[in-house]
């Protein structure tokens, strides 16, 4: 009986340690993601201000504002294609190098990526009103928090959703690229609807995946692995948030 009590007490101690470690891990994931979002928002706002000229130029926009030379280079020259696809390239590059760099290097990579994403998204401040951007951000934050909380607390195994969601995501990316050239409003609406559903599902799925991955590796974990895992988790949730925000903005945003 004494041996049984000792084993049970030991198991309880390990469980408590895993719970404490999991909370710290998730706090780092959410904290890193939040810093990334802040960097993106500040970069997007600052760059959009530099892109607009305070005096009339030859680059007039429909709402009576004028682009500066810098703004024209970002949004109207061939450079816009590089800016548009650079974040996607960096995501794949991040996955390729994550095992060969340190946790500090991975964190720096993530923050540079967040700044680049801000550059890519800066045009929303020229297209949509500031109030509608703020409202959409608030709705996205509330939705994201609820979906992530569900993914963290639910006892239901969401792993079966992963393959379906990733297939849907690939189709969504292809359709979005095709619609750049087609400029179909009907297809854009369909992409936005499907995009909201996919990234709502991915928010819950990725949160549960981060949690279960930590628990699965809790016994043989080192600080370097923990740091990299938290940053990769932050990147996943960051992308879920950004994409959910952008698709919701298509519905909720008031255009200038």
C-alpha positions as CSV (number, residue, x, y, z in Angstrom):
1,X,0.0,0.0,0.0
2,X,2.8,2.3,0.9
3,X,4.4,1.7,-2.5
4,X,1.1,2.4,-4.3
5,X,0.7,5.7,-2.3
6,X,4.3,6.7,-3.2
7,X,3.7,6.0,-6.9
8,X,0.4,7.9,-6.9
9,X,2.0,10.8,-5.1
10,X,4.9,10.8,-7.5
11,X,2.5,10.8,-10.5
12,X,0.6,13.7,-8.9
13,X,3.7,15.7,-8.5
14,X,4.7,15.1,-12.1
15,X,1.2,16.1,-13.3
16,X,1.4,19.3,-11.2
17,X,4.8,20.2,-12.7
18,X,3.5,19.6,-16.2
19,X,0.5,21.8,-15.5
20,X,2.8,24.6,-14.2
21,X,5.1,24.2,-17.1
22,X,2.2,24.2,-19.6
23,X,0.8,27.5,-18.2
24,X,4.2,29.1,-18.5
25,X,4.6,27.7,-22.0
26,X,1.2,29.0,-23.2
27,X,1.9,32.4,-21.5
28,X,5.1,32.7,-23.6
29,X,3.2,31.6,-26.8
30,X,0.5,34.2,-26.3
31,X,3.0,36.9,-25.1
32,X,5.3,36.4,-28.1
33,X,2.3,36.4,-30.5
34,X,1.0,39.7,-28.9
35,X,4.4,41.4,-29.3
36,X,4.4,40.2,-33.0
37,X,0.9,41.7,-33.5
38,X,2.0,45.0,-31.9
39,X,5.1,45.2,-34.2
40,X,2.9,44.5,-37.2
41,X,0.3,47.1,-36.3
42,X,2.9,49.8,-35.6
43,X,4.9,49.0,-38.8
44,X,1.7,49.1,-40.9
45,X,0.5,52.4,-39.4
46,X,3.9,54.1,-39.7
47,X,4.5,52.9,-43.3
48,X,1.1,53.9,-44.4
49,X,1.7,57.4,-43.1
50,X,5.0,57.6,-45.0
51,X,3.3,56.4,-48.1
52,X,0.9,59.4,-48.2
53,X,2.1,62.9,-49.3
54,X,1.0,66.0,-47.5
55,X,1.1,67.9,-50.8
56,X,-0.3,67.1,-54.2
57,X,1.8,64.7,-56.3
58,X,1.3,63.0,-59.6
59,X,0.2,59.9,-57.8
60,X,-3.4,60.8,-56.9
61,X,-5.8,58.3,-55.2
62,X,-9.5,58.2,-55.6
63,X,-10.3,59.7,-52.2
64,X,-8.3,62.9,-52.9
65,X,-5.1,61.8,-51.1
66,X,-1.7,61.6,-52.9
67,X,1.0,58.9,-52.7
68,X,4.5,59.9,-52.0
69,X,7.3,58.5,-54.1
70,X,7.8,55.9,-51.3
71,X,4.1,55.0,-51.4
72,X,4.1,54.7,-55.2
73,X,7.0,52.3,-55.0
74,X,5.2,50.2,-52.4
75,X,1.8,50.0,-53.9
76,X,2.0,50.7,-57.6
77,X,5.4,49.7,-58.8
78,X,6.5,46.0,-59.5
79,X,7.9,46.1,-56.0
80,X,4.4,45.5,-54.7
81,X,4.5,41.8,-55.8
82,X,7.7,41.3,-53.8
83,X,6.1,42.8,-50.7
84,X,2.9,40.8,-51.3
85,X,4.6,37.4,-51.4
86,X,7.6,38.0,-49.2
87,X,5.8,37.0,-45.9
88,X,4.7,33.7,-47.5
89,X,8.3,32.9,-48.5
90,X,9.5,33.8,-45.0
91,X,7.1,31.4,-43.4
92,X,8.4,28.5,-45.5
93,X,12.0,29.6,-44.8
94,X,11.2,29.7,-41.1
95,X,10.0,26.1,-41.1
96,X,13.2,25.1,-43.0
97,X,15.7,26.8,-40.6
98,X,14.0,26.4,-37.2
99,X,16.0,23.3,-36.3
100,X,19.3,24.9,-37.3
101,X,19.1,28.2,-35.3
102,X,18.9,29.0,-31.7
103,X,15.7,29.9,-29.8
104,X,16.9,33.6,-29.6
105,X,17.5,33.5,-33.4
106,X,14.1,32.1,-34.0
107,X,12.5,34.8,-31.9
108,X,14.4,37.5,-33.8
109,X,13.3,35.9,-37.1
110,X,9.7,36.0,-35.9
111,X,9.8,39.7,-35.0
112,X,11.5,40.5,-38.4
113,X,8.7,38.6,-40.0
114,X,6.1,40.5,-38.0
115,X,7.6,43.8,-39.2
116,X,7.6,42.6,-42.8
117,X,3.9,41.6,-42.4
118,X,3.2,45.1,-41.3
119,X,4.8,46.4,-44.5
120,X,2.6,44.0,-46.5
121,X,-0.6,45.0,-44.7
122,X,0.1,48.8,-44.5
123,X,-2.2,49.5,-47.5
124,X,-5.3,48.7,-45.4
125,X,-4.9,52.1,-43.8
126,X,-5.3,53.7,-47.2
127,X,-8.2,51.5,-48.2
128,X,-10.3,51.3,-45.1
129,X,-11.3,53.8,-42.4
130,X,-9.4,53.8,-39.2
131,X,-12.6,53.3,-37.2
132,X,-13.6,50.2,-39.1
133,X,-10.1,48.7,-38.8
134,X,-10.2,49.2,-35.0
135,X,-13.7,47.7,-34.8
136,X,-12.7,44.7,-36.9
137,X,-9.6,44.3,-34.7
138,X,-11.7,44.2,-31.6
139,X,-14.1,41.7,-33.1
140,X,-11.2,39.5,-34.2
141,X,-9.6,39.7,-30.7
142,X,-12.8,38.6,-29.0
143,X,-13.4,35.8,-31.6
144,X,-9.8,34.6,-31.4
145,X,-9.9,34.5,-27.6
146,X,-13.0,32.5,-27.5
147,X,-11.8,30.0,-30.2
148,X,-8.4,29.6,-28.6
149,X,-10.0,29.1,-25.2
150,X,-12.2,26.4,-26.7
151,X,-9.2,24.7,-28.2
152,X,-7.3,24.8,-24.9
153,X,-10.1,23.5,-22.7
154,X,-12.1,21.1,-24.8
155,X,-11.9,17.4,-24.2
156,X,-12.7,16.7,-27.8
157,X,-9.8,15.6,-30.0
158,X,-9.5,18.2,-32.8
159,X,-6.7,16.4,-34.6
160,X,-9.0,15.0,-37.2
161,X,-9.7,18.6,-38.4
162,X,-6.1,19.2,-39.2
163,X,-5.9,17.5,-42.6
164,X,-9.2,18.9,-43.7
165,X,-8.3,22.5,-42.7
166,X,-4.8,22.3,-44.3
167,X,-6.4,21.1,-47.6
168,X,-8.8,23.9,-47.4
169,X,-6.0,26.4,-46.7
170,X,-4.0,25.3,-49.7
171,X,-7.2,25.7,-51.9
172,X,-7.8,29.1,-50.4
173,X,-4.2,30.3,-51.2
174,X,-4.5,29.1,-54.8
175,X,-7.9,30.7,-55.2
176,X,-6.6,34.0,-53.7
177,X,-3.6,34.1,-56.1
178,X,-5.9,33.3,-59.1
179,X,-8.3,36.1,-58.0
180,X,-5.5,38.6,-58.0
181,X,-5.6,38.4,-61.8
182,X,-9.4,37.7,-62.2
183,X,-10.5,40.4,-59.8
184,X,-13.9,38.7,-59.4
185,X,-16.0,40.2,-56.6
186,X,-18.1,37.0,-56.3
187,X,-15.0,34.8,-55.9
188,X,-13.5,37.4,-53.4
189,X,-16.7,37.1,-51.3
190,X,-16.5,33.3,-51.4
191,X,-12.8,33.4,-50.4
192,X,-13.6,35.7,-47.5
193,X,-16.4,33.5,-46.1
194,X,-14.3,30.3,-46.5
195,X,-11.3,32.1,-45.0
196,X,-13.1,33.1,-41.9
197,X,-14.3,29.5,-41.3
198,X,-10.9,27.9,-42.0
199,X,-9.0,30.2,-39.7
200,X,-11.6,30.0,-37.0
201,X,-11.1,26.2,-37.1
202,X,-7.3,26.6,-37.2
203,X,-7.3,28.8,-34.2
204,X,-8.9,26.1,-32.0
205,X,-6.9,23.3,-33.7
206,X,-3.5,25.0,-33.4
207,X,-4.2,25.9,-29.7
208,X,-4.9,22.3,-28.9
209,X,-2.0,21.1,-30.9
210,X,0.4,23.5,-29.0
211,X,-1.0,22.1,-25.7
212,X,-0.8,18.4,-26.6
213,X,2.7,18.8,-28.2
214,X,4.0,20.3,-24.9
215,X,2.4,17.5,-22.8
216,X,3.8,14.8,-25.2
217,X,7.3,16.2,-24.8
218,X,7.1,17.2,-21.2
219,X,9.2,14.4,-19.8
220,X,12.2,14.9,-22.1
221,X,12.1,18.6,-22.6
222,X,15.1,21.0,-22.7
223,X,15.0,24.8,-22.6
224,X,16.2,25.2,-26.2
225,X,13.3,23.0,-27.4
226,X,10.9,24.8,-25.2
227,X,11.9,28.2,-26.6
228,X,11.6,27.1,-30.2
229,X,8.3,25.4,-29.6
230,X,6.9,28.5,-28.0
231,X,7.9,30.6,-30.9
232,X,6.6,28.2,-33.5
233,X,3.3,28.1,-31.6
234,X,3.3,31.9,-31.5
235,X,3.8,32.0,-35.2
236,X,0.9,29.6,-35.9
237,X,-1.5,31.6,-33.7
238,X,-0.2,34.9,-35.1
239,X,-1.0,33.8,-38.6
240,X,-4.4,32.6,-37.5
241,X,-5.2,36.0,-36.0
242,X,-3.9,38.0,-38.9
243,X,-5.8,36.0,-41.5
244,X,-9.0,36.0,-39.5
245,X,-8.7,39.8,-39.1
246,X,-8.1,40.3,-42.8
247,X,-11.0,38.1,-43.9
248,X,-13.3,39.8,-41.4
249,X,-12.2,43.2,-42.6
250,X,-13.6,42.3,-46.1
251,X,-17.0,42.2,-44.4
252,X,-16.8,44.8,-41.7
253,X,-14.4,47.4,-43.2
254,X,-15.7,50.7,-44.5
255,X,-13.8,51.7,-47.6
256,X,-12.6,55.2,-48.0
